[in-house]
Amino acid sequence: MSGGGERGFTLVEVLVAFTILALMLGGILQAITAGLAAERAASQATARLLEARSLVEAVGVDAPVTPGRREGRLADGAPWRLTVAPLEEPAARLTAFRVELAVGDRARPDFVLQTVRLGPGSDG
């Protein structure tokens, strides 16, 4: 029998392997957590956008197309401001109105939706 080296791992090698494994699992857990947070933020942004879009689409259907400004809060508490203004001086039976909905802070909204709606003019 020869006096060759012993087979197996030393305690230090096992500890190093476990440390590397723990670091890798920690990194994977952080990546999963960041991914879930990003998915939650995207879902909230989508819900906000859909609610804001329904407010804009209600102009001329559920709400009259008249110049003015309305304010409120979305379901998640974000403030919104809806502005309806004529694109040109009203002189006909129908006038084109710019409809703008800003969601978020007044100084720097999260997003702004704009569209054009027809409404009664000065002689309509």
CNS distance restraints for C-alpha pairs under 8 A (distance, minus, plus):
assign (resid   9 and name CA) (resid  13 and name CA) 6.05 0.50 0.50
assign (resid   9 and name CA) (resid  14 and name CA) 6.54 0.50 0.50
assign (resid  10 and name CA) (resid  14 and name CA) 6.44 0.50 0.50
assign (resid  11 and name CA) (resid  15 and name CA) 6.22 0.50 0.50
assign (resid  12 and name CA) (resid  16 and name CA) 6.17 0.50 0.50
assign (resid  13 and name CA) (resid  17 and name CA) 6.16 0.50 0.50
assign (resid  14 and name CA) (resid  18 and name CA) 6.19 0.50 0.50
assign (resid  15 and name CA) (resid  19 and name CA) 6.11 0.50 0.50
assign (resid  16 and name CA) (resid  20 and name CA) 6.23 0.50 0.50
assign (resid  17 and name CA) (resid  21 and name CA) 6.18 0.50 0.50
assign (resid  18 and name CA) (resid  22 and name CA) 6.07 0.50 0.50
assign (resid  19 and name CA) (resid  23 and name CA) 6.23 0.50 0.50
assign (resid  20 and name CA) (resid  24 and name CA) 6.23 0.50 0.50
assign (resid  21 and name CA) (resid  25 and name CA) 6.16 0.50 0.50
assign (resid  22 and name CA) (resid  26 and name CA) 6.07 0.50 0.50
assign (resid  23 and name CA) (resid  27 and name CA) 6.26 0.50 0.50
assign (resid  24 and name CA) (resid  28 and name CA) 6.25 0.50 0.50
assign (resid  25 and name CA) (resid  29 and name CA) 6.09 0.50 0.50
assign (resid  26 and name CA) (resid  30 and name CA) 6.22 0.50 0.50
assign (resid  27 and name CA) (resid  31 and name CA) 6.24 0.50 0.50
assign (resid  28 and name CA) (resid  32 and name CA) 6.24 0.50 0.50
assign (resid  29 and name CA) (resid  33 and name CA) 6.14 0.50 0.50
assign (resid  30 and name CA) (resid  34 and name CA) 6.11 0.50 0.50
assign (resid  31 and name CA) (resid  35 and name CA) 6.10 0.50 0.50
assign (resid  32 and name CA) (resid  36 and name CA) 6.21 0.50 0.50
assign (resid  33 and name CA) (resid  37 and name CA) 6.25 0.50 0.50
assign (resid  34 and name CA) (resid  38 and name CA) 6.17 0.50 0.50
assign (resid  35 and name CA) (resid  39 and name CA) 6.15 0.50 0.50
assign (resid  36 and name CA) (resid  40 and name CA) 6.16 0.50 0.50
assign (resid  37 and name CA) (resid  41 and name CA) 6.21 0.50 0.50
assign (resid  38 and name CA) (resid  42 and name CA) 6.13 0.50 0.50
assign (resid  39 and name CA) (resid  43 and name CA) 6.11 0.50 0.50
assign (resid  40 and name CA) (resid  44 and name CA) 6.24 0.50 0.50
assign (resid  41 and name CA) (resid  45 and name CA) 6.15 0.50 0.50
assign (resid  42 and name CA) (resid  46 and name CA) 6.11 0.50 0.50
assign (resid  43 and name CA) (resid  47 and name CA) 6.25 0.50 0.50
assign (resid  44 and name CA) (resid  48 and name CA) 6.19 0.50 0.50
assign (resid  45 and name CA) (resid  49 and name CA) 6.14 0.50 0.50
assign (resid  46 and name CA) (resid  50 and name CA) 6.15 0.50 0.50
assign (resid  47 and name CA) (resid  51 and name CA) 6.19 0.50 0.50
assign (resid  48 and name CA) (resid  52 and name CA) 6.08 0.50 0.50
assign (resid  48 and name CA) (resid  74 and name CA) 7.24 0.50 0.50
assign (resid  48 and name CA) (resid  76 and name CA) 7.75 0.50 0.50
assign (resid  49 and name CA) (resid  53 and name CA) 5.98 0.50 0.50
assign (resid  50 and name CA) (resid  54 and name CA) 6.28 0.50 0.50
assign (resid  51 and name CA) (resid  55 and name CA) 6.49 0.50 0.50
assign (resid  51 and name CA) (resid  74 and name CA) 7.15 0.50 0.50
assign (resid  52 and name CA) (resid  56 and name CA) 6.46 0.50 0.50
assign (resid  52 and name CA) (resid  74 and name CA) 7.69 0.50 0.50
assign (resid  52 and name CA) (resid 101 and name CA) 7.32 0.50 0.50
assign (resid  52 and name CA) (resid 103 and name CA) 7.57 0.50 0.50
assign (resid  52 and name CA) (resid 113 and name CA) 7.77 0.50 0.50
assign (resid  53 and name CA) (resid  57 and name CA) 6.11 0.50 0.50
assign (resid  53 and name CA) (resid 113 and name CA) 7.38 0.50 0.50
assign (resid  54 and name CA) (resid  58 and name CA) 6.10 0.50 0.50
assign (resid  55 and name CA) (resid  59 and name CA) 7.11 0.50 0.50
assign (resid  56 and name CA) (resid  82 and name CA) 7.86 0.50 0.50
assign (resid  56 and name CA) (resid  99 and name CA) 7.23 0.50 0.50
assign (resid  56 and name CA) (resid 100 and name CA) 7.57 0.50 0.50
assign (resid  56 and name CA) (resid 101 and name CA) 6.71 0.50 0.50
assign (resid  56 and name CA) (resid 113 and name CA) 7.58 0.50 0.50
assign (resid  56 and name CA) (resid 114 and name CA) 7.96 0.50 0.50
assign (resid  56 and name CA) (resid 115 and name CA) 7.79 0.50 0.50
assign (resid  57 and name CA) (resid  61 and name CA) 7.40 0.50 0.50
assign (resid  58 and name CA) (resid  62 and name CA) 5.05 0.50 0.50
assign (resid  58 and name CA) (resid  63 and name CA) 6.00 0.50 0.50
assign (resid  59 and name CA) (resid  63 and name CA) 4.91 0.50 0.50
assign (resid  59 and name CA) (resid  64 and name CA) 6.11 0.50 0.50
assign (resid  59 and name CA) (resid  65 and name CA) 5.98 0.50 0.50
assign (resid  59 and name CA) (resid  99 and name CA) 7.97 0.50 0.50
assign (resid  59 and name CA) (resid 117 and name CA) 7.66 0.50 0.50
assign (resid  60 and name CA) (resid  64 and name CA) 5.06 0.50 0.50
assign (resid  60 and name CA) (resid  65 and name CA) 5.11 0.50 0.50
assign (resid  60 and name CA) (resid 117 and name CA) 6.96 0.50 0.50
assign (resid  60 and name CA) (resid 118 and name CA) 7.67 0.50 0.50
assign (resid  60 and name CA) (resid 119 and name CA) 7.31 0.50 0.50
assign (resid  64 and name CA) (resid 119 and name CA) 7.80 0.50 0.50
assign (resid  65 and name CA) (resid  84 and name CA) 7.23 0.50 0.50
assign (resid  65 and name CA) (resid  97 and name CA) 7.45 0.50 0.50
assign (resid  65 and name CA) (resid 117 and name CA) 7.19 0.50 0.50
assign (resid  65 and name CA) (resid 118 and name CA) 7.18 0.50 0.50
assign (resid  65 and name CA) (resid 119 and name CA) 5.12 0.50 0.50
assign (resid  65 and name CA) (resid 120 and name CA) 7.44 0.50 0.50
assign (resid  66 and name CA) (resid  84 and name CA) 6.56 0.50 0.50
assign (resid  66 and name CA) (resid  85 and name CA) 7.69 0.50 0.50
assign (resid  66 and name CA) (resid 119 and name CA) 6.99 0.50 0.50
assign (resid  66 and name CA) (resid 120 and name CA) 7.82 0.50 0.50
assign (resid  67 and name CA) (resid  83 and name CA) 7.49 0.50 0.50
assign (resid  67 and name CA) (resid  84 and name CA) 4.76 0.50 0.50
assign (resid  67 and name CA) (resid  85 and name CA) 4.89 0.50 0.50
assign (resid  67 and name CA) (resid  86 and name CA) 6.75 0.50 0.50
assign (resid  67 and name CA) (resid  97 and name CA) 7.78 0.50 0.50
assign (resid  68 and name CA) (resid  83 and name CA) 5.89 0.50 0.50
assign (resid  68 and name CA) (resid  84 and name CA) 5.31 0.50 0.50
assign (resid  68 and name CA) (resid  85 and name CA) 6.67 0.50 0.50
assign (resid  69 and name CA) (resid  81 and name CA) 6.94 0.50 0.50
assign (resid  69 and name CA) (resid  82 and name CA) 5.52 0.50 0.50
assign (resid  69 and name CA) (resid  83 and name CA) 4.48 0.50 0.50
assign (resid  69 and name CA) (resid  84 and name CA) 6.34 0.50 0.50
assign (resid  70 and name CA) (resid  81 and name CA) 5.78 0.50 0.50
assign (resid  70 and name CA) (resid  82 and name CA) 5.09 0.50 0.50
assign (resid  70 and name CA) (resid  83 and name CA) 6.60 0.50 0.50
assign (resid  71 and name CA) (resid  79 and name CA) 7.33 0.50 0.50
assign (resid  71 and name CA) (resid  80 and name CA) 5.58 0.50 0.50
assign (resid  71 and name CA) (resid  81 and name CA) 4.45 0.50 0.50
assign (resid  71 and name CA) (resid  82 and name CA) 6.16 0.50 0.50
assign (resid  72 and name CA) (resid  79 and name CA) 5.78 0.50 0.50
assign (resid  72 and name CA) (resid  80 and name CA) 5.40 0.50 0.50
assign (resid  72 and name CA) (resid  81 and name CA) 6.72 0.50 0.50
assign (resid  73 and name CA) (resid  77 and name CA) 5.27 0.50 0.50
assign (resid  73 and name CA) (resid  78 and name CA) 5.32 0.50 0.50
assign (resid  73 and name CA) (resid  79 and name CA) 4.30 0.50 0.50
assign (resid  73 and name CA) (resid  80 and name CA) 5.66 0.50 0.50
assign (resid  74 and name CA) (resid  78 and name CA) 5.24 0.50 0.50
assign (resid  74 and name CA) (resid  79 and name CA) 6.32 0.50 0.50
assign (resid  74 and name CA) (resid  80 and name CA) 6.98 0.50 0.50
assign (resid  78 and name CA) (resid 103 and name CA) 6.68 0.50 0.50
assign (resid  78 and name CA) (resid 104 and name CA) 5.69 0.50 0.50
assign (resid  79 and name CA) (resid 103 and name CA) 5.85 0.50 0.50
assign (resid  79 and name CA) (resid 104 and name CA) 5.34 0.50 0.50
assign (resid  79 and name CA) (resid 105 and name CA) 7.12 0.50 0.50
assign (resid  80 and name CA) (resid 101 and name CA) 6.74 0.50 0.50
assign (resid  80 and name CA) (resid 102 and name CA) 5.56 0.50 0.50
assign (resid  80 and name CA) (resid 103 and name CA) 4.40 0.50 0.50
assign (resid  80 and name CA) (resid 104 and name CA) 6.22 0.50 0.50
assign (resid  81 and name CA) (resid 101 and name CA) 5.58 0.50 0.50
assign (resid  81 and name CA) (resid 102 and name CA) 5.33 0.50 0.50
assign (resid  81 and name CA) (resid 103 and name CA) 6.66 0.50 0.50
assign (resid  82 and name CA) (resid  99 and name CA) 7.14 0.50 0.50
assign (resid  82 and name CA) (resid 100 and name CA) 5.68 0.50 0.50
assign (resid  82 and name CA) (resid 101 and name CA) 4.41 0.50 0.50
assign (resid  82 and name CA) (resid 102 and name CA) 6.62 0.50 0.50
assign (resid  83 and name CA) (resid  98 and name CA) 7.90 0.50 0.50
assign (resid  83 and name CA) (resid  99 and name CA) 5.76 0.50 0.50
assign (resid  83 and name CA) (resid 100 and name CA) 5.18 0.50 0.50
assign (resid  83 and name CA) (resid 101 and name CA) 6.40 0.50 0.50
assign (resid  84 and name CA) (resid  97 and name CA) 6.32 0.50 0.50
assign (resid  84 and name CA) (resid  98 and name CA) 5.71 0.50 0.50
assign (resid  84 and name CA) (resid  99 and name CA) 4.60 0.50 0.50
assign (resid  84 and name CA) (resid 100 and name CA) 6.54 0.50 0.50
assign (resid  85 and name CA) (resid  97 and name CA) 5.36 0.50 0.50
assign (resid  85 and name CA) (resid  98 and name CA) 5.30 0.50 0.50
assign (resid  85 and name CA) (resid  99 and name CA) 6.68 0.50 0.50
assign (resid  86 and name CA) (resid  90 and name CA) 7.05 0.50 0.50
assign (resid  86 and name CA) (resid  95 and name CA) 6.90 0.50 0.50
assign (resid  86 and name CA) (resid  96 and name CA) 5.99 0.50 0.50
assign (resid  86 and name CA) (resid  97 and name CA) 4.15 0.50 0.50
assign (resid  86 and name CA) (resid  98 and name CA) 5.95 0.50 0.50
assign (resid  87 and name CA) (resid  95 and name CA) 7.79 0.50 0.50
assign (resid  87 and name CA) (resid  96 and name CA) 5.78 0.50 0.50
assign (resid  87 and name CA) (resid  97 and name CA) 5.30 0.50 0.50
assign (resid  87 and name CA) (resid  98 and name CA) 5.87 0.50 0.50
assign (resid  88 and name CA) (resid  95 and name CA) 7.55 0.50 0.50
assign (resid  88 and name CA) (resid  96 and name CA) 7.26 0.50 0.50
assign (resid  90 and name CA) (resid  94 and name CA) 7.81 0.50 0.50
assign (resid  90 and name CA) (resid  95 and name CA) 5.71 0.50 0.50
assign (resid  90 and name CA) (resid 121 and name CA) 5.06 0.50 0.50
assign (resid  90 and name CA) (resid 122 and name CA) 5.39 0.50 0.50
assign (resid  91 and name CA) (resid  95 and name CA) 7.53 0.50 0.50
assign (resid  91 and name CA) (resid 121 and name CA) 6.07 0.50 0.50
assign (resid  91 and name CA) (resid 122 and name CA) 5.49 0.50 0.50
assign (resid  91 and name CA) (resid 123 and name CA) 6.89 0.50 0.50
assign (resid  92 and name CA) (resid 121 and name CA) 5.23 0.50 0.50
assign (resid  92 and name CA) (resid 122 and name CA) 6.27 0.50 0.50
assign (resid  92 and name CA) (resid 123 and name CA) 6.11 0.50 0.50
assign (resid  92 and name CA) (resid 124 and name CA) 7.23 0.50 0.50
assign (resid  93 and name CA) (resid 120 and name CA) 5.79 0.50 0.50
assign (resid  93 and name CA) (resid 121 and name CA) 4.64 0.50 0.50
assign (resid  93 and name CA) (resid 122 and name CA) 6.58 0.50 0.50
assign (resid  93 and name CA) (resid 123 and name CA) 5.32 0.50 0.50
assign (resid  93 and name CA) (resid 124 and name CA) 4.39 0.50 0.50
assign (resid  94 and name CA) (resid 118 and name CA) 6.23 0.50 0.50
assign (resid  94 and name CA) (resid 119 and name CA) 5.48 0.50 0.50
assign (resid  94 and name CA) (resid 120 and name CA) 4.71 0.50 0.50
assign (resid  94 and name CA) (resid 121 and name CA) 4.64 0.50 0.50
assign (resid  94 and name CA) (resid 124 and name CA) 6.79 0.50 0.50
assign (resid  95 and name CA) (resid 118 and name CA) 5.58 0.50 0.50
assign (resid  95 and name CA) (resid 119 and name CA) 5.40 0.50 0.50
assign (resid  95 and name CA) (resid 120 and name CA) 5.92 0.50 0.50
assign (resid  95 and name CA) (resid 121 and name CA) 4.87 0.50 0.50
assign (resid  96 and name CA) (resid 116 and name CA) 6.44 0.50 0.50
assign (resid  96 and name CA) (resid 117 and name CA) 5.76 0.50 0.50
assign (resid  96 and name CA) (resid 118 and name CA) 4.64 0.50 0.50
assign (resid  96 and name CA) (resid 119 and name CA) 6.43 0.50 0.50
assign (resid  97 and name CA) (resid 116 and name CA) 5.49 0.50 0.50
assign (resid  97 and name CA) (resid 117 and name CA) 5.23 0.50 0.50
assign (resid  97 and name CA) (resid 118 and name CA) 6.00 0.50 0.50
assign (resid  97 and name CA) (resid 119 and name CA) 6.84 0.50 0.50
assign (resid  98 and name CA) (resid 114 and name CA) 7.13 0.50 0.50
assign (resid  98 and name CA) (resid 115 and name CA) 6.04 0.50 0.50
assign (resid  98 and name CA) (resid 116 and name CA) 4.69 0.50 0.50
assign (resid  98 and name CA) (resid 117 and name CA) 6.58 0.50 0.50
assign (resid  99 and name CA) (resid 114 and name CA) 5.61 0.50 0.50
assign (resid  99 and name CA) (resid 115 and name CA) 5.27 0.50 0.50
assign (resid  99 and name CA) (resid 116 and name CA) 5.74 0.50 0.50
assign (resid  99 and name CA) (resid 117 and name CA) 6.92 0.50 0.50
assign (resid 100 and name CA) (resid 112 and name CA) 6.88 0.50 0.50
assign (resid 100 and name CA) (resid 113 and name CA) 5.66 0.50 0.50
assign (resid 100 and name CA) (resid 114 and name CA) 4.40 0.50 0.50
assign (resid 100 and name CA) (resid 115 and name CA) 6.58 0.50 0.50
assign (resid 101 and name CA) (resid 112 and name CA) 5.53 0.50 0.50
assign (resid 101 and name CA) (resid 113 and name CA) 5.11 0.50 0.50
assign (resid 101 and name CA) (resid 114 and name CA) 6.44 0.50 0.50
assign (resid 102 and name CA) (resid 109 and name CA) 6.05 0.50 0.50
assign (resid 102 and name CA) (resid 110 and name CA) 7.60 0.50 0.50
assign (resid 102 and name CA) (resid 111 and name CA) 6.03 0.50 0.50
assign (resid 102 and name CA) (resid 112 and name CA) 4.33 0.50 0.50
assign (resid 102 and name CA) (resid 113 and name CA) 6.48 0.50 0.50
assign (resid 103 and name CA) (resid 109 and name CA) 5.46 0.50 0.50
assign (resid 103 and name CA) (resid 110 and name CA) 5.71 0.50 0.50
assign (resid 103 and name CA) (resid 111 and name CA) 5.66 0.50 0.50
assign (resid 103 and name CA) (resid 112 and name CA) 6.32 0.50 0.50
assign (resid 104 and name CA) (resid 108 and name CA) 7.11 0.50 0.50
assign (resid 104 and name CA) (resid 109 and name CA) 4.33 0.50 0.50
assign (resid 104 and name CA) (resid 110 and name CA) 5.04 0.50 0.50
assign (resid 104 and name CA) (resid 111 and name CA) 7.23 0.50 0.50
assign (resid 105 and name CA) (resid 109 and name CA) 4.77 0.50 0.50
assign (resid 105 and name CA) (resid 110 and name CA) 7.18 0.50 0.50
assign (resid 120 and name CA) (resid 124 and name CA) 5.06 0.50 0.50
